[in-house]
Amino acid sequence: MSALALPRFGMFPRGHLTELRVDVQLRPDDLDAELDKLHGRINSPSDPLHRMVSIPSPLPGLVFRYRKADGEHYVYVQDVARRRLAGYTVFNRLVELDRRADRYLRAPHSRYAPAYQRRGIATAVYEWGLNSGLCLISGPRQSQGAHALWMTLAKRHPLGYVDLRDKVLRLLGDELDQPVLMGDLYTRMLLLGKGWTFEHLMADTGCSRYR
């Protein structure tokens, strides 16, 4: 997984980690309205969103548009044939992190229209972020679909678990089998971006090992 030998809490299979804190989802009508408004802005020459750059997209017919603002990364996915916005992913900063960790960790949050879900779009966007060197940390709540996406990415990128409280990161390990830890709002998942090891990230963020 990395040059660092991670502590382990047993060998509970990752496939069983589905009883997670459930995120709040927008109603389809509300999401469609938001995406329509964003698409209008992207196509308005006077709007800052119109000046976004395109980044490589591995998905035919879909264009990835990118911008960065206040340290957060935004990727909007356009369906050029249907002239609509499929959705977007934001790699957010987390107020729970201290200044050192905030330099390196981002929490992805995605919103995609129902017709574009389960098509690997969010996975492709997360892969772009990870391959760009971003390290990703999960939020306090996560849907089963989001959890499955993280498990898919963990096949290609190192994954671990951390405890985040009082702006302090502690490394839990790469496996969990304690229900209290799995359900704890302080327990987060961590995916390493390209070029990172856990040893490197611990040194740069001040993260310590869980004891």
LUMLUMNU-851297 format. One line per field, with one value per residue (C-alpha): x, y, z; residue in three letters. Coordinates in steps of 0.5 Angstrom, whole numbers, plus 2048, in hexadecimal, padded with zeros to 3 digits. Example, Ala and Ser with C-alpha at 12.3 -4.5 7.8 and 13.67 -1.06 7.14 Angstrom:
east: c(819; 81B)
north: c(7F7; 7FE)
up: c(810; 80E)
r: c(ALA; SER)
***
This chain:
east: c(800; 806; 80D; 809; 807; 800; 7FD; 7F7; 7F0; 7EF; 7EE; 7E6; 7E5; 7E4; 7DE; 7DA; 7DB; 7D4; 7D1; 7D4; 7D1; 7CC; 7CD; 7C7; 7C5; 7C1; 7BB; 7BB; 7B7; 7BC; 7C2; 7BF; 7BE; 7C5; 7C8; 7C4; 7C6; 7CD; 7CD; 7CA; 7D0; 7D5; 7D2; 7D2; 7D8; 7D7; 7D8; 7DE; 7DC; 7DC; 7E4; 7E5; 7EB; 7E9; 7ED; 7EE; 7E7; 7E8; 7E0; 7DE; 7D9; 7DA; 7DF; 7E2; 7E3; 7E7; 7E8; 7EC; 7E9; 7EB; 7EF; 7E9; 7E9; 7E3; 7E2; 7DB; 7D9; 7D6; 7D2; 7D3; 7CE; 7C8; 7CB; 7CA; 7CE; 7CF; 7D1; 7D7; 7DC; 7DF; 7E6; 7E4; 7E8; 7E6; 7E6; 7E7; 7EE; 7F4; 7F8; 7FE; 7F9; 7F4; 7FA; 7FA; 7F3; 7EC; 7E6; 7E2; 7DB; 7D7; 7D0; 7CE; 7C7; 7C4; 7C4; 7CC; 7CD; 7D0; 7D4; 7DB; 7DB; 7DC; 7E2; 7E5; 7E5; 7E8; 7ED; 7EF; 7F0; 7F4; 7F8; 7F9; 7FC; 7F6; 7F5; 7EE; 7EB; 7E3; 7DE; 7DA; 7D5; 7D5; 7D0; 7D1; 7D2; 7D7; 7DA; 7DA; 7DE; 7E3; 7E4; 7E5; 7EA; 7EE; 7F0; 7F4; 7F6; 7F8; 7F3; 7F3; 7EE; 7F0; 7ED; 7EB; 7E9; 7EB; 7EF; 7F4; 7F5; 7F7; 7F8; 7F3; 7F6; 7F4; 7EF; 7E9; 7E5; 7E3; 7DB; 7DC; 7E2; 7DE; 7D8; 7DC; 7DB; 7E2; 7E4; 7E6; 7E9; 7EF; 7F1; 7F8; 7FA; 7FF; 806; 804; 805; 802; 809; 80A; 803; 804; 80A; 807; 800; 803; 7FE; 800; 7FF; 7F8; 7FA)
north: c(800; 805; 805; 806; 800; 802; 800; 7FB; 7FA; 7F3; 7F0; 7F2; 7F2; 7F9; 7F6; 7F6; 7FD; 800; 802; 809; 810; 811; 818; 81D; 81C; 822; 820; 81F; 825; 82A; 826; 827; 82F; 830; 82C; 830; 837; 835; 833; 83A; 83D; 839; 83B; 842; 846; 84B; 846; 844; 83C; 83D; 83E; 838; 833; 82C; 826; 81F; 81B; 814; 813; 814; 81A; 81D; 823; 825; 82C; 82E; 834; 835; 83A; 83C; 835; 831; 82D; 82D; 828; 829; 823; 826; 821; 825; 821; 822; 829; 828; 828; 820; 823; 825; 823; 828; 826; 82A; 82D; 82A; 82F; 829; 829; 82D; 832; 82C; 827; 82C; 82D; 826; 823; 824; 821; 81F; 820; 81F; 820; 81D; 81C; 815; 814; 815; 811; 80A; 80B; 80C; 814; 815; 810; 813; 81A; 817; 813; 81A; 81D; 818; 817; 81F; 81D; 81F; 81B; 81A; 81A; 818; 81C; 81A; 817; 813; 80F; 807; 80A; 80E; 809; 804; 809; 80A; 802; 802; 808; 804; 7FE; 803; 808; 807; 808; 809; 80B; 811; 814; 81B; 81F; 826; 828; 822; 81C; 815; 80F; 809; 804; 801; 7FC; 7FD; 7F8; 7FC; 7FE; 804; 807; 805; 809; 80F; 816; 817; 811; 813; 80F; 812; 811; 812; 816; 814; 815; 815; 810; 810; 811; 817; 81A; 818; 81D; 822; 823; 821; 81B; 816; 80F; 80D; 80A)
up: c(800; 802; 805; 80B; 80F; 811; 818; 817; 81B; 819; 812; 811; 809; 806; 803; 809; 80B; 808; 80E; 80E; 810; 80A; 806; 805; 7FD; 7F9; 7F6; 7EF; 7ED; 7F1; 7EE; 7E7; 7E9; 7EB; 7E6; 7E1; 7E4; 7E4; 7DD; 7DB; 7DE; 7DB; 7D4; 7D6; 7D3; 7D9; 7DE; 7E2; 7E1; 7D9; 7D9; 7DD; 7D9; 7D7; 7DA; 7D6; 7D7; 7D6; 7D5; 7CD; 7CD; 7D3; 7D4; 7DB; 7DD; 7E2; 7E7; 7EE; 7F3; 7FA; 7FA; 7F8; 7F1; 7ED; 7E7; 7E3; 7DE; 7D8; 7D3; 7CD; 7C8; 7CD; 7CF; 7D6; 7DC; 7DF; 7E6; 7E9; 7EF; 7F4; 7F7; 7FE; 803; 80A; 810; 815; 812; 815; 810; 80F; 80D; 809; 804; 802; 803; 7FF; 801; 7FA; 7F9; 7F3; 7F0; 7EA; 7E6; 7E7; 7E0; 7E1; 7E7; 7E7; 7E1; 7E4; 7E3; 7EA; 7EA; 7E4; 7E7; 7EE; 7EA; 7E7; 7EE; 7F0; 7EA; 7EB; 7F2; 7F6; 7FD; 7FE; 805; 806; 809; 810; 80C; 806; 802; 800; 7F9; 7FB; 7FF; 7F9; 7F5; 7FA; 7FA; 7F3; 7F3; 7F9; 7F4; 7F0; 7F6; 7FD; 802; 809; 80F; 814; 81A; 819; 81F; 822; 81C; 81D; 818; 81B; 816; 818; 813; 80C; 80F; 815; 818; 81E; 81D; 822; 81D; 817; 819; 81D; 819; 81B; 816; 80F; 809; 806; 7FF; 7FD; 7F6; 7F1; 7F4; 7FB; 801; 808; 80B; 806; 808; 810; 810; 80C; 80F; 816; 816; 81C; 81D; 821; 828)
r: c(MET; SER; ALA; LEU; ALA; LEU; PRO; ARG; PHE; GLY; MET; PHE; PRO; ARG; GLY; HIS; LEU; THR; GLU; LEU; ARG; VAL; ASP; VAL; GLN; LEU; ARG; PRO; ASP; ASP; LEU; ASP; ALA; GLU; LEU; ASP; LYS; LEU; HIS; GLY; ARG; ILE; ASN; SER; PRO; SER; ASP; PRO; LEU; HIS; ARG; MET; VAL; SER; ILE; PRO; SER; PRO; LEU; PRO; GLY; LEU; VAL; PHE; ARG; TYR; ARG; LYS; ALA; ASP; GLY; GLU; HIS; TYR; VAL; TYR; VAL; GLN; ASP; VAL; ALA; ARG; ARG; ARG; LEU; ALA; GLY; TYR; THR; VAL; PHE; ASN; ARG; LEU; VAL; GLU; LEU; ASP; ARG; ARG; ALA; ASP; ARG; TYR; LEU; ARG; ALA; PRO; HIS; SER; ARG; TYR; ALA; PRO; ALA; TYR; GLN; ARG; ARG; GLY; ILE; ALA; THR; ALA; VAL; TYR; GLU; TRP; GLY; LEU; ASN; SER; GLY; LEU; CYS; LEU; ILE; SER; GLY; PRO; ARG; GLN; SER; GLN; GLY; ALA; HIS; ALA; LEU; TRP; MET; THR; LEU; ALA; LYS; ARG; HIS; PRO; LEU; GLY; TYR; VAL; ASP; LEU; ARG; ASP; LYS; VAL; LEU; ARG; LEU; LEU; GLY; ASP; GLU; LEU; ASP; GLN; PRO; VAL; LEU; MET; GLY; ASP; LEU; TYR; THR; ARG; MET; LEU; LEU; LEU; GLY; LYS; GLY; TRP; THR; PHE; GLU; HIS; LEU; MET; ALA; ASP; THR; GLY; CYS; SER; ARG; TYR; ARG)
***
